[in-house]
Amino acid sequence: MTSIPLSSTKKGVISVTKVERPYGEDSAPVASVGISLSGNTESPEWKVHIPMDNLADVIKALQDLKDNS
């Protein structure tokens, strides 16, 4: 798991990890991105799962957002 300090917070973190079978045996791996204002990487208040098959497109979209800001 990667943990990144969340900007503009005292203890907040962004956590990024790969989950192999998030929805049971037949589910595909996802990248899990969590936000915790309290710094608890194991139980974030907000979470998004991105299918690994979509990860490259999401990274490109985020990079485009960063480059055009």
PQR file with spaces between the fields and no chain letter, atoms N, CA, C, O and H, PARSE charges and radii, in Angstrom:
ATOM       1  N    MET     1       0.851   -1.181    0.000 -0.4000 1.5000
ATOM       2  CA   MET     1       0.000    0.000    0.000 -0.0000 2.0000
ATOM       3  C    MET     1       0.890    1.235    0.000  0.5500 1.7000
ATOM       4  O    MET     1       1.911    1.294    0.685 -0.5500 1.4000
ATOM       5  N    THR     2       0.477    2.203   -0.777 -0.4000 1.5000
ATOM       6  CA   THR     2       1.143    3.496   -0.785 -0.0000 2.0000
ATOM       7  C    THR     2       0.267    4.486   -0.044  0.5500 1.7000
ATOM       8  O    THR     2      -0.946    4.524   -0.249 -0.5500 1.4000
ATOM       9  H    THR     2      -0.353    2.155   -1.334  0.4000 1.0000
ATOM      10  N    SER     3       0.878    5.289    0.816 -0.4000 1.5000
ATOM      11  CA   SER     3       0.157    6.296    1.589 -0.0000 2.0000
ATOM      12  C    SER     3       0.741    7.665    1.266  0.5500 1.7000
ATOM      13  O    SER     3       1.956    7.860    1.322 -0.5500 1.4000
ATOM      14  H    SER     3       1.864    5.258    0.982  0.4000 1.0000
ATOM      15  N    ILE     4      -0.129    8.607    0.931 -0.4000 1.5000
ATOM      16  CA   ILE     4       0.278    9.957    0.526 -0.0000 2.0000
ATOM      17  C    ILE     4      -0.412   10.951    1.460  0.5500 1.7000
ATOM      18  O    ILE     4      -1.624   10.864    1.655 -0.5500 1.4000
ATOM      19  H    ILE     4      -1.115    8.448    0.886  0.4000 1.0000
ATOM      20  N    PRO     5       0.333   11.894    2.040 -0.5600 1.5000
ATOM      21  CA   PRO     5      -0.314   12.917    2.877  0.2800 2.0000
ATOM      22  C    PRO     5      -1.356   13.692    2.064  0.5500 1.7000
ATOM      23  O    PRO     5      -1.098   14.088    0.928 -0.5500 1.4000
ATOM      24  N    LEU     6      -2.524   13.901    2.653 -0.4000 1.5000
ATOM      25  CA   LEU     6      -3.606   14.624    1.991 -0.0000 2.0000
ATOM      26  C    LEU     6      -3.426   16.115    2.229  0.5500 1.7000
ATOM      27  O    LEU     6      -3.450   16.578    3.369 -0.5500 1.4000
ATOM      28  H    LEU     6      -2.734   13.579    3.577  0.4000 1.0000
ATOM      29  N    SER     7      -3.249   16.852    1.164 -0.4000 1.5000
ATOM      30  CA   SER     7      -3.040   18.292    1.225 -0.0000 2.0000
ATOM      31  C    SER     7      -4.163   18.996    1.981  0.5500 1.7000
ATOM      32  O    SER     7      -5.323   18.594    1.899 -0.5500 1.4000
ATOM      33  H    SER     7      -3.230   16.476    0.238  0.4000 1.0000
ATOM      34  N    SER     8      -3.818   20.033    2.706 -0.4000 1.5000
ATOM      35  CA   SER     8      -4.759   20.897    3.425 -0.0000 2.0000
ATOM      36  C    SER     8      -5.455   20.207    4.596  0.5500 1.7000
ATOM      37  O    SER     8      -6.516   20.653    5.032 -0.5500 1.4000
ATOM      38  H    SER     8      -2.875   20.360    2.774  0.4000 1.0000
ATOM      39  N    THR     9      -4.863   19.116    5.112 -0.4000 1.5000
ATOM      40  CA   THR     9      -5.402   18.454    6.297 -0.0000 2.0000
ATOM      41  C    THR     9      -4.271   18.258    7.301  0.5500 1.7000
ATOM      42  O    THR     9      -3.093   18.320    6.950 -0.5500 1.4000
ATOM      43  H    THR     9      -4.001   18.754    4.757  0.4000 1.0000
ATOM      44  N    LYS    10      -4.646   18.024    8.550 -0.4000 1.5000
ATOM      45  CA   LYS    10      -3.629   17.779    9.582 -0.0000 2.0000
ATOM      46  C    LYS    10      -3.150   16.335    9.572  0.5500 1.7000
ATOM      47  O    LYS    10      -1.950   16.081    9.678 -0.5500 1.4000
ATOM      48  H    LYS    10      -5.603   17.974    8.836  0.4000 1.0000
ATOM      49  N    LYS    11      -4.076   15.384    9.444 -0.4000 1.5000
ATOM      50  CA   LYS    11      -3.712   13.970    9.522 -0.0000 2.0000
ATOM      51  C    LYS    11      -4.165   13.168    8.307  0.5500 1.7000
ATOM      52  O    LYS    11      -3.912   11.965    8.241 -0.5500 1.4000
ATOM      53  H    LYS    11      -5.051   15.590    9.358  0.4000 1.0000
ATOM      54  N    GLY    12      -4.819   13.798    7.356 -0.4000 1.5000
ATOM      55  CA   GLY    12      -5.415   13.070    6.245 -0.0000 2.0000
ATOM      56  C    GLY    12      -4.409   12.373    5.353  0.5500 1.7000
ATOM      57  O    GLY    12      -3.276   12.825    5.189 -0.5500 1.4000
ATOM      58  H    GLY    12      -5.024   14.775    7.409  0.4000 1.0000
ATOM      59  N    VAL    13      -4.850   11.255    4.775 -0.4000 1.5000
ATOM      60  CA   VAL    13      -4.004   10.492    3.854 -0.0000 2.0000
ATOM      61  C    VAL    13      -4.827    9.990    2.669  0.5500 1.7000
ATOM      62  O    VAL    13      -6.040    9.795    2.757 -0.5500 1.4000
ATOM      63  H    VAL    13      -5.771   10.888    4.909  0.4000 1.0000
ATOM      64  N    ILE    14      -4.127    9.792    1.574 -0.4000 1.5000
ATOM      65  CA   ILE    14      -4.651    9.094    0.408 -0.0000 2.0000
ATOM      66  C    ILE    14      -3.931    7.756    0.386  0.5500 1.7000
ATOM      67  O    ILE    14      -2.701    7.714    0.436 -0.5500 1.4000
ATOM      68  H    ILE    14      -3.142    9.951    1.503  0.4000 1.0000
ATOM      69  N    SER    15      -4.675    6.670    0.313 -0.4000 1.5000
ATOM      70  CA   SER    15      -4.054    5.349    0.244 -0.0000 2.0000
ATOM      71  C    SER    15      -4.378    4.710   -1.103  0.5500 1.7000
ATOM      72  O    SER    15      -5.494    4.820   -1.611 -0.5500 1.4000
ATOM      73  H    SER    15      -5.673    6.704    0.273  0.4000 1.0000
ATOM      74  N    VAL    16      -3.378    4.039   -1.667 -0.4000 1.5000
ATOM      75  CA   VAL    16      -3.529    3.397   -2.972 -0.0000 2.0000
ATOM      76  C    VAL    16      -3.021    1.965   -2.856  0.5500 1.7000
ATOM      77  O    VAL    16      -1.897    1.729   -2.412 -0.5500 1.4000
ATOM      78  H    VAL    16      -2.471    3.949   -1.254  0.4000 1.0000
ATOM      79  N    THR    17      -3.852    1.017   -3.256 -0.4000 1.5000
ATOM      80  CA   THR    17      -3.457   -0.387   -3.193 -0.0000 2.0000
ATOM      81  C    THR    17      -4.195   -1.185   -4.258  0.5500 1.7000
ATOM      82  O    THR    17      -5.184   -0.717   -4.822 -0.5500 1.4000
ATOM      83  H    THR    17      -4.765    1.208   -3.617  0.4000 1.0000
ATOM      84  N    LYS    18      -3.717   -2.377   -4.525 -0.4000 1.5000
ATOM      85  CA   LYS    18      -4.375   -3.295   -5.456 -0.0000 2.0000
ATOM      86  C    LYS    18      -5.145   -4.330   -4.637  0.5500 1.7000
ATOM      87  O    LYS    18      -4.615   -4.909   -3.688 -0.5500 1.4000
ATOM      88  H    LYS    18      -2.914   -2.758   -4.067  0.4000 1.0000
ATOM      89  N    VAL    19      -6.405   -4.553   -5.022 -0.4000 1.5000
ATOM      90  CA   VAL    19      -7.241   -5.566   -4.383 -0.0000 2.0000
ATOM      91  C    VAL    19      -7.509   -6.642   -5.438  0.5500 1.7000
ATOM      92  O    VAL    19      -8.089   -6.362   -6.487 -0.5500 1.4000
ATOM      93  H    VAL    19      -6.835   -4.083   -5.792  0.4000 1.0000
ATOM      94  N    GLU    20      -7.086   -7.859   -5.153 -0.4000 1.5000
ATOM      95  CA   GLU    20      -7.166   -8.940   -6.142 -0.0000 2.0000
ATOM      96  C    GLU    20      -8.592   -9.375   -6.464  0.5500 1.7000
ATOM      97  O    GLU    20      -8.938   -9.474   -7.642 -0.5500 1.4000
ATOM      98  H    GLU    20      -6.615   -8.086   -4.301  0.4000 1.0000
ATOM      99  N    ARG    21      -9.426   -9.635   -5.473 -0.4000 1.5000
ATOM     100  CA   ARG    21     -10.795  -10.092   -5.686 -0.0000 2.0000
ATOM     101  C    ARG    21     -11.734   -9.296   -4.780  0.5500 1.7000
ATOM     102  O    ARG    21     -12.195   -9.809   -3.760 -0.5500 1.4000
ATOM     103  H    ARG    21      -9.146   -9.555   -4.517  0.4000 1.0000
ATOM     104  N    PRO    22     -12.020   -8.038   -5.153 -0.5600 1.5000
ATOM     105  CA   PRO    22     -12.784   -7.161   -4.255  0.2800 2.0000
ATOM     106  C    PRO    22     -14.229   -7.591   -4.030  0.5500 1.7000
ATOM     107  O    PRO    22     -14.821   -7.250   -3.006 -0.5500 1.4000
ATOM     108  N    TYR    23     -14.797   -8.326   -4.960 -0.4000 1.5000
ATOM     109  CA   TYR    23     -16.223   -8.665   -4.879 -0.0000 2.0000
ATOM     110  C    TYR    23     -16.449  -10.172   -4.920  0.5500 1.7000
ATOM     111  O    TYR    23     -17.518  -10.626   -5.330 -0.5500 1.4000
ATOM     112  H    TYR    23     -14.316   -8.603   -5.792  0.4000 1.0000
ATOM     113  N    GLY    24     -15.458  -10.948   -4.501 -0.4000 1.5000
ATOM     114  CA   GLY    24     -15.590  -12.389   -4.492 -0.0000 2.0000
ATOM     115  C    GLY    24     -14.685  -13.068   -5.503  0.5500 1.7000
ATOM     116  O    GLY    24     -13.959  -12.407   -6.246 -0.5500 1.4000
ATOM     117  H    GLY    24     -14.590  -10.579   -4.169  0.4000 1.0000
ATOM     118  N    GLU    25     -14.734  -14.389   -5.525 -0.4000 1.5000
ATOM     119  CA   GLU    25     -13.827  -15.205   -6.334 -0.0000 2.0000
ATOM     120  C    GLU    25     -13.836  -14.869   -7.822  0.5500 1.7000
ATOM     121  O    GLU    25     -12.789  -14.940   -8.466 -0.5500 1.4000
ATOM     122  H    GLU    25     -15.324  -14.925   -4.922  0.4000 1.0000
ATOM     123  N    ASP    26     -14.969  -14.510   -8.378 -0.4000 1.5000
ATOM     124  CA   ASP    26     -15.065  -14.284   -9.821 -0.0000 2.0000
ATOM     125  C    ASP    26     -14.821  -12.840  -10.242  0.5500 1.7000
ATOM     126  O    ASP    26     -14.948  -12.516  -11.423 -0.5500 1.4000
ATOM     127  H    ASP    26     -15.820  -14.453   -7.856  0.4000 1.0000
ATOM     128  N    SER    27     -14.473  -11.966   -9.302 -0.4000 1.5000
ATOM     129  CA   SER    27     -14.275  -10.553   -9.655 -0.0000 2.0000
ATOM     130  C    SER    27     -12.823  -10.291  -10.058  0.5500 1.7000
ATOM     131  O    SER    27     -11.899  -10.973   -9.615 -0.5500 1.4000
ATOM     132  H    SER    27     -14.369  -12.228   -8.343  0.4000 1.0000
ATOM     133  N    ALA    28     -12.656   -9.294  -10.902 -0.4000 1.5000
ATOM     134  CA   ALA    28     -11.337   -8.921  -11.420 -0.0000 2.0000
ATOM     135  C    ALA    28     -10.651   -7.940  -10.462  0.5500 1.7000
ATOM     136  O    ALA    28     -11.318   -7.251   -9.691 -0.5500 1.4000
ATOM     137  H    ALA    28     -13.407   -8.740  -11.262  0.4000 1.0000
ATOM     138  N    PRO    29      -9.320   -7.882  -10.515 -0.5600 1.5000
ATOM     139  CA   PRO    29      -8.571   -6.964   -9.644  0.2800 2.0000
ATOM     140  C    PRO    29      -8.912   -5.496   -9.914  0.5500 1.7000
ATOM     141  O    PRO    29      -9.269   -5.112  -11.027 -0.5500 1.4000
ATOM     142  N    VAL    30      -8.789   -4.693   -8.855 -0.4000 1.5000
ATOM     143  CA   VAL    30      -9.023   -3.252   -8.955 -0.0000 2.0000
ATOM     144  C    VAL    30      -7.901   -2.498   -8.247  0.5500 1.7000
ATOM     145  O    VAL    30      -7.228   -3.037   -7.369 -0.5500 1.4000
ATOM     146  H    VAL    30      -8.500   -5.006   -7.950  0.4000 1.0000
ATOM     147  N    ALA    31      -7.719   -1.258   -8.642 -0.4000 1.5000
ATOM     148  CA   ALA    31      -6.907   -0.315   -7.879 -0.0000 2.0000
ATOM     149  C    ALA    31      -7.875    0.362   -6.911  0.5500 1.7000
ATOM     150  O    ALA    31      -8.910    0.884   -7.323 -0.5500 1.4000
ATOM     151  H    ALA    31      -8.266   -0.821   -9.355  0.4000 1.0000
ATOM     152  N    SER    32      -7.537    0.349   -5.641 -0.4000 1.5000
ATOM     153  CA   SER    32      -8.384    0.960   -4.628 -0.0000 2.0000
ATOM     154  C    SER    32      -7.716    2.237   -4.150  0.5500 1.7000
ATOM     155  O    SER    32      -6.570    2.221   -3.701 -0.5500 1.4000
ATOM     156  H    SER    32      -6.696   -0.075   -5.306  0.4000 1.0000
ATOM     157  N    VAL    33      -8.442    3.343   -4.249 -0.4000 1.5000
ATOM     158  CA   VAL    33      -7.941    4.639   -3.795 -0.0000 2.0000
ATOM     159  C    VAL    33      -8.850    5.095   -2.658  0.5500 1.7000
ATOM     160  O    VAL    33     -10.057    5.260   -2.839 -0.5500 1.4000
ATOM     161  H    VAL    33      -9.374    3.356   -4.613  0.4000 1.0000
ATOM     162  N    GLY    34      -8.258    5.295   -1.494 -0.4000 1.5000
ATOM     163  CA   GLY    34      -9.031    5.686   -0.330 -0.0000 2.0000
ATOM     164  C    GLY    34      -8.594    7.043    0.198  0.5500 1.7000
ATOM     165  O    GLY    34      -7.441    7.441    0.035 -0.5500 1.4000
ATOM     166  H    GLY    34      -7.278    5.161   -1.347  0.4000 1.0000
ATOM     167  N    ILE    35      -9.523    7.749    0.832 -0.4000 1.5000
ATOM     168  CA   ILE    35      -9.235    9.029    1.487 -0.0000 2.0000
ATOM     169  C    ILE    35      -9.656    8.898    2.945  0.5500 1.7000
ATOM     170  O    ILE    35     -10.790    8.523    3.243 -0.5500 1.4000
ATOM     171  H    ILE    35     -10.459    7.425    0.964  0.4000 1.0000
ATOM     172  N    SER    36      -8.736    9.211    3.847 -0.4000 1.5000
ATOM     173  CA   SER    36      -9.052    9.215    5.266 -0.0000 2.0000
ATOM     174  C    SER    36      -8.612   10.543    5.864  0.5500 1.7000
ATOM     175  O    SER    36      -7.433   10.894    5.813 -0.5500 1.4000
ATOM     176  H    SER    36      -7.814    9.516    3.605  0.4000 1.0000
ATOM     177  N    LEU    37      -9.554   11.275    6.425 -0.4000 1.5000
ATOM     178  CA   LEU    37      -9.223   12.543    7.077 -0.0000 2.0000
ATOM     179  C    LEU    37      -8.553   12.316    8.425  0.5500 1.7000
ATOM     180  O    LEU    37      -7.838   13.184    8.926 -0.5500 1.4000
ATOM     181  H    LEU    37     -10.512   10.990    6.466  0.4000 1.0000
ATOM     182  N    SER    38      -8.789   11.143    9.011 -0.4000 1.5000
ATOM     183  CA   SER    38      -8.221   10.837   10.327 -0.0000 2.0000
ATOM     184  C    SER    38      -6.862   10.140   10.235  0.5500 1.7000
ATOM     185  O    SER    38      -6.209    9.912   11.254 -0.5500 1.4000
ATOM     186  H    SER    38      -9.370   10.438    8.604  0.4000 1.0000
ATOM     187  N    GLY    39      -6.438    9.805    9.021 -0.4000 1.5000
ATOM     188  CA   GLY    39      -5.147    9.142    8.847 -0.0000 2.0000
ATOM     189  C    GLY    39      -5.210    7.632    8.918  0.5500 1.7000
ATOM     190  O    GLY    39      -4.166    6.980    8.955 -0.5500 1.4000
ATOM     191  H    GLY    39      -6.968    9.991    8.193  0.4000 1.0000
ATOM     192  N    ASN    40      -6.402    7.055    8.939 -0.4000 1.5000
ATOM     193  CA   ASN    40      -6.572    5.609    9.034 -0.0000 2.0000
ATOM     194  C    ASN    40      -6.584    4.989    7.640  0.5500 1.7000
ATOM     195  O    ASN    40      -7.620    4.968    6.976 -0.5500 1.4000
ATOM     196  H    ASN    40      -7.249    7.585    8.910  0.4000 1.0000
ATOM     197  N    THR    41      -5.429    4.483    7.194 -0.4000 1.5000
ATOM     198  CA   THR    41      -5.338    3.926    5.847 -0.0000 2.0000
ATOM     199  C    THR    41      -6.106    2.612    5.699  0.5500 1.7000
ATOM     200  O    THR    41      -6.468    2.232    4.586 -0.5500 1.4000
ATOM     201  H    THR    41      -4.587    4.500    7.734  0.4000 1.0000
ATOM     202  N    GLU    42      -6.355    1.922    6.800 -0.4000 1.5000
ATOM     203  CA   GLU    42      -7.055    0.637    6.738 -0.0000 2.0000
ATOM     204  C    GLU    42      -8.579    0.794    6.634  0.5500 1.7000
ATOM     205  O    GLU    42      -9.271   -0.133    6.213 -0.5500 1.4000
ATOM     206  H    GLU    42      -6.061    2.230    7.705  0.4000 1.0000
ATOM     207  N    SER    43      -9.098    1.965    7.016 -0.4000 1.5000
ATOM     208  CA   SER    43     -10.545    2.172    6.987 -0.0000 2.0000
ATOM     209  C    SER    43     -10.862    3.604    6.524  0.5500 1.7000
ATOM     210  O    SER    43     -11.309    4.434    7.315 -0.5500 1.4000
ATOM     211  H    SER    43      -8.536    2.718    7.358  0.4000 1.0000
ATOM     212  N    PRO    44     -10.623    3.881    5.227 -0.5600 1.5000
ATOM     213  CA   PRO    44     -10.855    5.240    4.730  0.2800 2.0000
ATOM     214  C    PRO    44     -12.342    5.601    4.716  0.5500 1.7000
ATOM     215  O    PRO    44     -13.207    4.738    4.565 -0.5500 1.4000
ATOM     216  N    GLU    45     -12.618    6.902    4.879 -0.4000 1.5000
ATOM     217  CA   GLU    45     -13.999    7.375    4.835 -0.0000 2.0000
ATOM     218  C    GLU    45     -14.573    7.347    3.414  0.5500 1.7000
ATOM     219  O    GLU    45     -15.775    7.152    3.237 -0.5500 1.4000
ATOM     220  H    GLU    45     -11.916    7.604    5.001  0.4000 1.0000
ATOM     221  N    TRP    46     -13.738    7.537    2.425 -0.4000 1.5000
ATOM     222  CA   TRP    46     -14.148    7.497    1.018 -0.0000 2.0000
ATOM     223  C    TRP    46     -13.241    6.547    0.276  0.5500 1.7000
ATOM     224  O    TRP    46     -12.050    6.443    0.568 -0.5500 1.4000
ATOM     225  H    TRP    46     -12.761    7.696    2.569  0.4000 1.0000
ATOM     226  N    LYS    47     -13.824    5.848   -0.701 -0.4000 1.5000
ATOM     227  CA   LYS    47     -13.046    4.877   -1.453 -0.0000 2.0000
ATOM     228  C    LYS    47     -13.607    4.749   -2.864  0.5500 1.7000
ATOM     229  O    LYS    47     -14.816    4.836   -3.076 -0.5500 1.4000
ATOM     230  H    LYS    47     -14.792    5.933   -0.939  0.4000 1.0000
ATOM     231  N    VAL    48     -12.709    4.542   -3.824 -0.4000 1.5000
ATOM     232  CA   VAL    48     -13.124    4.248   -5.193 -0.0000 2.0000
ATOM     233  C    VAL    48     -12.315    3.050   -5.667  0.5500 1.7000
ATOM     234  O    VAL    48     -11.124    2.933   -5.379 -0.5500 1.4000
ATOM     235  H    VAL    48     -11.727    4.471   -3.652  0.4000 1.0000
ATOM     236  N    HIS    49     -12.986    2.157   -6.402 -0.4000 1.5000
ATOM     237  CA   HIS    49     -12.320    1.022   -7.015 -0.0000 2.0000
ATOM     238  C    HIS    49     -12.287    1.237   -8.519  0.5500 1.7000
ATOM     239  O    HIS    49     -13.321    1.460   -9.149 -0.5500 1.4000
ATOM     240  H    HIS    49     -13.953    2.252   -6.636  0.4000 1.0000
ATOM     241  N    ILE    50     -11.098    1.169   -9.086 -0.4000 1.5000
ATOM     242  CA   ILE    50     -10.914    1.344  -10.526 -0.0000 2.0000
ATOM     243  C    ILE    50     -10.460    0.003  -11.090  0.5500 1.7000
ATOM     244  O    ILE    50      -9.413   -0.507  -10.693 -0.5500 1.4000
ATOM     245  H    ILE    50     -10.258    0.988   -8.574  0.4000 1.0000
ATOM     246  N    PRO    51     -11.232   -0.578  -12.012 -0.5600 1.5000
ATOM     247  CA   PRO    51     -10.800   -1.838  -12.609  0.2800 2.0000
ATOM     248  C    PRO    51      -9.396   -1.672  -13.230  0.5500 1.7000
ATOM     249  O    PRO    51      -9.104   -0.661  -13.868 -0.5500 1.4000
ATOM     250  N    MET    52      -8.554   -2.669  -13.032 -0.4000 1.5000
ATOM     251  CA   MET    52      -7.190   -2.591  -13.558 -0.0000 2.0000
ATOM     252  C    MET    52      -7.201   -2.374  -15.071  0.5500 1.7000
ATOM     253  O    MET    52      -6.303   -1.727  -15.608 -0.5500 1.4000
ATOM     254  H    MET    52      -8.791   -3.491  -12.514  0.4000 1.0000
ATOM     255  N    ASP    53      -8.217   -2.912  -15.767 -0.4000 1.5000
ATOM     256  CA   ASP    53      -8.328   -2.725  -17.215 -0.0000 2.0000
ATOM     257  C    ASP    53      -8.548   -1.261  -17.593  0.5500 1.7000
ATOM     258  O    ASP    53      -8.274   -0.879  -18.731 -0.5500 1.4000
ATOM     259  H    ASP    53      -8.947   -3.438  -15.330  0.4000 1.0000
ATOM     260  N    ASN    54      -9.038   -0.427  -16.661 -0.4000 1.5000
ATOM     261  CA   ASN    54      -9.277    0.996  -16.929 -0.0000 2.0000
ATOM     262  C    ASN    54      -8.188    1.901  -16.369  0.5500 1.7000
ATOM     263  O    ASN    54      -8.218    3.113  -16.582 -0.5500 1.4000
ATOM     264  H    ASN    54      -9.260   -0.737  -15.737  0.4000 1.0000
ATOM     265  N    LEU    55      -7.233    1.326  -15.659 -0.4000 1.5000
ATOM     266  CA   LEU    55      -6.266    2.130  -14.916 -0.0000 2.0000
ATOM     267  C    LEU    55      -5.433    3.051  -15.813  0.5500 1.7000
ATOM     268  O    LEU    55      -5.235    4.215  -15.464 -0.5500 1.4000
ATOM     269  H    LEU    55      -7.209    0.342  -15.486  0.4000 1.0000
ATOM     270  N    ALA    56      -4.949    2.574  -16.937 -0.4000 1.5000
ATOM     271  CA   ALA    56      -4.118    3.407  -17.819 -0.0000 2.0000
ATOM     272  C    ALA    56      -4.902    4.624  -18.309  0.5500 1.7000
ATOM     273  O    ALA    56      -4.354    5.725  -18.362 -0.5500 1.4000
ATOM     274  H    ALA    56      -5.110    1.629  -17.220  0.4000 1.0000
ATOM     275  N    ASP    57      -6.173    4.443  -18.667 -0.4000 1.5000
ATOM     276  CA   ASP    57      -6.985    5.569  -19.137 -0.0000 2.0000
ATOM     277  C    ASP    57      -7.252    6.575  -18.018  0.5500 1.7000
ATOM     278  O    ASP    57      -7.266    7.782  -18.259 -0.5500 1.4000
ATOM     279  H    ASP    57      -6.618    3.549  -18.624  0.4000 1.0000
ATOM     280  N    VAL    58      -7.463    6.084  -16.801 -0.4000 1.5000
ATOM     281  CA   VAL    58      -7.693    6.976  -15.663 -0.0000 2.0000
ATOM     282  C    VAL    58      -6.416    7.758  -15.343  0.5500 1.7000
ATOM     283  O    VAL    58      -6.474    8.958  -15.076 -0.5500 1.4000
ATOM     284  H    VAL    58      -7.452    5.103  -16.605  0.4000 1.0000
ATOM     285  N    ILE    59      -5.277    7.086  -15.369 -0.4000 1.5000
ATOM     286  CA   ILE    59      -3.996    7.775  -15.139 -0.0000 2.0000
ATOM     287  C    ILE    59      -3.783    8.853  -16.191  0.5500 1.7000
ATOM     288  O    ILE    59      -3.364    9.962  -15.861 -0.5500 1.4000
ATOM     289  H    ILE    59      -5.230    6.111  -15.586  0.4000 1.0000
ATOM     290  N    LYS    60      -4.066    8.542  -17.450 -0.4000 1.5000
ATOM     291  CA   LYS    60      -3.913    9.536  -18.521 -0.0000 2.0000
ATOM     292  C    LYS    60      -4.839   10.729  -18.288  0.5500 1.7000
ATOM     293  O    LYS    60      -4.424   11.876  -18.455 -0.5500 1.4000
ATOM     294  H    LYS    60      -4.406    7.641  -17.718  0.4000 1.0000
ATOM     295  N    ALA    61      -6.085   10.467  -17.905 -0.4000 1.5000
ATOM     296  CA   ALA    61      -7.034   11.555  -17.652 -0.0000 2.0000
ATOM     297  C    ALA    61      -6.562   12.428  -16.493  0.5500 1.7000
ATOM     298  O    ALA    61      -6.677   13.652  -16.554 -0.5500 1.4000
ATOM     299  H    ALA    61      -6.422    9.536  -17.770  0.4000 1.0000
ATOM     300  N    LEU    62      -6.033   11.810  -15.441 -0.4000 1.5000
ATOM     301  CA   LEU    62      -5.509   12.576  -14.304 -0.0000 2.0000
ATOM     302  C    LEU    62      -4.283   13.383  -14.699  0.5500 1.7000
ATOM     303  O    LEU    62      -4.128   14.528  -14.276 -0.5500 1.4000
ATOM     304  H    LEU    62      -5.939   10.816  -15.392  0.4000 1.0000
ATOM     305  N    GLN    63      -3.411   12.792  -15.508 -0.4000 1.5000
ATOM     306  CA   GLN    63      -2.221   13.519  -15.973 -0.0000 2.0000
ATOM     307  C    GLN    63      -2.624   14.700  -16.848  0.5500 1.7000
ATOM     308  O    GLN    63      -2.055   15.785  -16.725 -0.5500 1.4000
ATOM     309  H    GLN    63      -3.536   11.861  -15.852  0.4000 1.0000
ATOM     310  N    ASP    64      -3.611   14.496  -17.739 -0.4000 1.5000
ATOM     311  CA   ASP    64      -4.126   15.610  -18.558 -0.0000 2.0000
ATOM     312  C    ASP    64      -4.695   16.706  -17.691  0.5500 1.7000
ATOM     313  O    ASP    64      -4.469   17.886  -17.962 -0.5500 1.4000
ATOM     314  H    ASP    64      -4.073   13.614  -17.839  0.4000 1.0000
ATOM     315  N    LEU    65      -5.434   16.344  -16.643 -0.4000 1.5000
ATOM     316  CA   LEU    65      -5.975   17.332  -15.717 -0.0000 2.0000
ATOM     317  C    LEU    65      -4.860   18.124  -15.057  0.5500 1.7000
ATOM     318  O    LEU    65      -4.935   19.348  -14.957 -0.5500 1.4000
ATOM     319  H    LEU    65      -5.618   15.386  -16.423  0.4000 1.0000
ATOM     320  N    LYS    66      -3.830   17.426  -14.608 -0.4000 1.5000
ATOM     321  CA   LYS    66      -2.698   18.086  -13.965 -0.0000 2.0000
ATOM     322  C    LYS    66      -1.983   19.019  -14.943  0.5500 1.7000
ATOM     323  O    LYS    66      -1.644   20.150  -14.592 -0.5500 1.4000
ATOM     324  H    LYS    66      -3.770   16.431  -14.689  0.4000 1.0000
ATOM     325  N    ASP    67      -1.754   18.544  -16.169 -0.4000 1.5000
ATOM     326  CA   ASP    67      -1.020   19.324  -17.164 -0.0000 2.0000
ATOM     327  C    ASP    67      -1.780   20.567  -17.621  0.5500 1.7000
ATOM     328  O    ASP    67      -1.170   21.550  -18.042 -0.5500 1.4000
ATOM     329  H    ASP    67      -2.029   17.626  -16.454  0.4000 1.0000
ATOM     330  N    ASN    68      -3.096   20.526  -17.539 -0.4000 1.5000
ATOM     331  CA   ASN    68      -3.913   21.634  -18.026 -0.0000 2.0000
ATOM     332  C    ASN    68      -4.474   22.500  -16.913  0.5500 1.7000
ATOM     333  O    ASN    68      -5.384   23.295  -17.147 -0.5500 1.4000
ATOM     334  H    ASN    68      -3.592   19.728  -17.197  0.4000 1.0000
ATOM     335  N    SER    69      -3.946   22.359  -15.708 -0.4000 1.5000
ATOM     336  CA   SER    69      -4.430   23.162  -14.584 -0.0000 2.0000
ATOM     337  C    SER    69      -3.574   24.388  -14.382  0.5500 1.7000
ATOM     338  O    SER    69      -3.836   25.181  -13.477 -0.5500 1.4000
ATOM     339  H    SER    69      -3.207   21.713  -15.517  0.4000 1.0000
